[in-house]
């Protein structure tokens, strides 16, 4: 991956619906070059799809939080499998340092969020966790 590929990905992150002609103009390359690079990045698995981002207030699951999780021993794979199966888990990240996993959680209400926390805390292999509600988003 070279600088043009990185710039192309940055443009797509800002707006994945940007027409190929506009991408080519912004990058200063031919339209065919952009199409070939997109095809190569997709075939290599670098670009795995295109998506829609909603404003936080548009999302039906209005309560969002980050949960950091410490895992007992070598149980991270089992904990990750259990978390992947929970519909309230929006994203999962493995980390280093004090916490082994960071999970973004979503729920429709505080009551539903309380049930999510109860469910997750019962997963075998979780030593302890810390959860912070996300109050506002400043950049999308």
C-alpha positions in Angstrom: 0.0 0.0 0.0 1.4 3.4 -1.0 0.6 7.0 -0.3 -2.1 7.1 -3.0 -3.8 4.0 -1.5 -3.8 5.7 1.9 -5.2 8.9 0.6 -7.9 7.0 -1.3 -8.8 5.1 1.9 -8.9 8.4 3.8 -11.3 9.9 1.2 -13.5 6.9 1.4 -13.6 7.1 5.2 -14.8 10.6 4.9 -17.5 9.7 2.3 -17.7 6.1 1.0 -20.2 7.3 -1.6 -17.8 9.6 -3.4 -17.9 9.0 -7.1 -14.8 7.4 -8.7 -14.4 10.5 -10.9 -14.3 12.8 -7.9 -11.8 10.5 -6.1 -9.6 10.6 -9.2 -9.7 14.4 -9.3 -8.9 14.7 -5.6 -6.0 12.3 -6.0 -4.7 13.7 -9.3 -4.8 10.3 -11.1 -6.9 8.8 -13.8 -10.3 7.3 -13.2 -9.1 3.9 -14.3 -6.3 4.1 -11.7 -8.8 4.6 -8.9 -11.0 1.8 -10.2 -7.9 -0.6 -10.4 -6.7 0.4 -6.9 -10.2 -0.1 -5.4 -10.4 -3.5 -7.0 -6.9 -4.4 -5.7 -7.7 -3.2 -2.2 -11.0 -5.1 -2.2 -9.4 -8.3 -3.5 -6.6 -8.1 -0.9 -9.2 -7.7 1.9 -8.0 -4.3 2.8 -11.4 -2.8 2.0 -14.0 -5.3 3.2 -17.1 -3.2 2.5 -18.7 0.2 2.5 -21.1 1.4 5.1 -23.5 4.1 6.3 -22.8 6.0 9.5 -25.8 7.5 11.4 -25.7 10.5 13.6 -25.9 9.3 17.2 -29.3 10.8 17.8 -30.6 8.9 14.8 -29.5 5.5 16.2 -32.4 3.6 17.8 -30.0 2.4 20.5 -29.5 5.7 22.2 -27.5 4.5 25.2 -23.9 3.8 24.4 -21.0 2.9 26.6 -17.4 1.5 26.7 -16.8 -1.5 28.8 -13.2 -2.5 29.6 -12.8 -6.1 30.6 -10.0 -8.0 32.4 -10.0 -11.7 31.5 -9.0 -14.6 33.7 -5.9 -16.4 32.5 -6.1 -17.5 28.8 -9.9 -17.2 28.5 -9.9 -14.2 26.0 -11.0 -16.3 23.0 -13.9 -17.8 24.9 -14.9 -14.3 26.3 -14.7 -12.8 22.8 -16.9 -15.6 21.4 -19.5 -15.0 24.0 -19.4 -11.2 23.5 -19.7 -11.6 19.7 -23.0 -13.4 20.2 -24.6 -10.6 22.3 -26.7 -8.2 20.2 -25.9 -5.2 22.4 -22.1 -5.4 21.6 -21.4 -3.0 18.8 -17.6 -3.4 18.6 -14.9 -5.4 20.2 -11.2 -4.6 20.6 -8.4 -6.5 22.2 -6.0 -4.2 24.1 -2.8 -4.3 26.1 -2.2 -3.1 29.6 -4.6 -3.3 32.5 -7.6 -4.3 30.3 -7.7 -7.2 27.8 -10.9 -6.2 25.9 -12.7 -3.0 25.2 -16.3 -3.4 24.1 -18.7 -0.7 22.8 -22.2 -1.5 24.1 -25.6 -0.2 22.8 -29.0 -0.3 24.4 -32.4 1.4 23.9 -32.9 2.5 27.5 -31.1 2.5 30.9 -33.2 -0.5 31.9 -32.1 -2.4 28.8 -28.5 -1.3 29.5 -28.7 -2.7 33.0 -29.8 -6.1 31.6 -26.9 -6.0 29.1 -24.4 -5.4 31.9 -26.0 -8.2 34.0 -25.7 -10.6 31.0 -22.1 -9.7 30.2 -20.9 -9.9 33.8 -22.1 -13.5 33.9 -19.8 -14.6 31.1 -17.3 -17.1 32.4 -13.7 -15.9 32.1 -14.4 -12.2 33.0 -12.4 -11.3 36.0 -13.6 -7.7 36.3 -14.8 -4.9 34.2 -15.4 -1.1 34.2 -18.1 0.7 32.2 -18.4 4.3 31.2 -21.5 5.8 29.5 -20.7 7.8 26.4 -22.4 11.2 26.9 -21.6 12.9 23.6 -19.8 12.4 20.3 -17.7 15.3 18.9 -16.4 13.9 15.6 -17.8 11.4 13.2 
